[in-house]
């Protein structure tokens, strides 16, 4: 199997499953935790990720198709998306196309939050551009929440990603916000909460 990525929480490998090319995501066992506790936590997190991906799909958001869940092996076999990371695409696309991508990002974020899904790591690194669609990946830090704070943190993280990874085109984030507010009736309240989060961050840095 070809290794895609090894992170602190999971390892991603290319594999074949019933004649399909898939990615197997296997959560990393934490040796410092009691084995029973670690097993319970891994099972809970895998179930949570699968549930969030299923709910996102029902909300009209493109996510990889899940083919198999193996709780004993701490793994999920899912569709391999042969797309370009949006993080990379936004640097290469013409301005008009990049703006359309940003509008799609805002719509995706709005659909998530309209359904009380908080991604937990909402950055352009976790979005793949596959033809005309954006596929959202890695829900491992996600949760269900109705709280403005949680949704605000999601959007704050996305905005920070634009200002750091896409600083030459950070102005395109306005297209994200406009599409987000159109897609999600509570979007304006969340974006106001983002400003509060930013103010708290500046205050803490001064301290």
Rosetta blueprint (number, residue, H / E / L):
1 X L
2 X L
3 X E
4 X E
5 X E
6 X E
7 X L
8 X L
9 X L
10 X E
11 X E
12 X E
13 X E
14 X E
15 X E
16 X E
17 X E
18 X L
19 X L
20 X E
21 X E
22 X E
23 X E
24 X E
25 X E
26 X E
27 X E
28 X L
29 X L
30 X L
31 X L
32 X L
33 X L
34 X L
35 X H
36 X H
37 X H
38 X H
39 X H
40 X H
41 X H
42 X H
43 X H
44 X H
45 X H
46 X H
47 X H
48 X H
49 X H
50 X H
51 X H
52 X H
53 X H
54 X H
55 X H
56 X H
57 X H
58 X H
59 X L
60 X L
61 X L
62 X E
63 X E
64 X L
65 X L
66 X E
67 X E
68 X E
69 X E
70 X E
71 X L
72 X L
73 X L
74 X L
75 X E
76 X E
77 X E
78 X E
79 X E
80 X L
81 X L
82 X L
83 X L
84 X E
85 X E
86 X H
87 X H
88 X H
89 X H
90 X H
91 X H
92 X H
93 X L
94 X L
95 X H
96 X H
97 X H
98 X H
99 X H
100 X H
101 X H
102 X H
103 X H
104 X H
105 X H
106 X H
107 X H
108 X H
109 X H
110 X H
111 X H
112 X H
113 X H
114 X H
115 X L
116 X L
117 X E
118 X E
119 X L
120 X L
121 X L
122 X L
123 X L
124 X H
125 X H
126 X H
127 X E
128 X E
129 X E
130 X E
131 X L
132 X L
133 X E
134 X E
135 X E
136 X E
137 X L
138 X L
139 X L
140 X L
141 X L
142 X L
143 X E
144 X E
145 X L
146 X L
147 X L
148 X H
149 X H
150 X H
151 X H
152 X H
153 X H
154 X H
155 X H
156 X H
157 X H
158 X H
159 X H
160 X H
161 X H
162 X H
163 X H
164 X H
165 X H
166 X L
167 X H
168 X H
169 X H
170 X H
171 X H
172 X H
173 X H
174 X H
175 X H
176 X H
177 X H
178 X H
179 X H
180 X H
181 X H
182 X H
183 X H
184 X L
185 X L
186 X L
187 X H
188 X H
189 X H
190 X H
191 X H
192 X H
193 X H
194 X H
195 X H
196 X H
197 X H
198 X H
199 X H
200 X H
201 X H
202 X H
203 X H
204 X H
205 X H
206 X H
207 X L
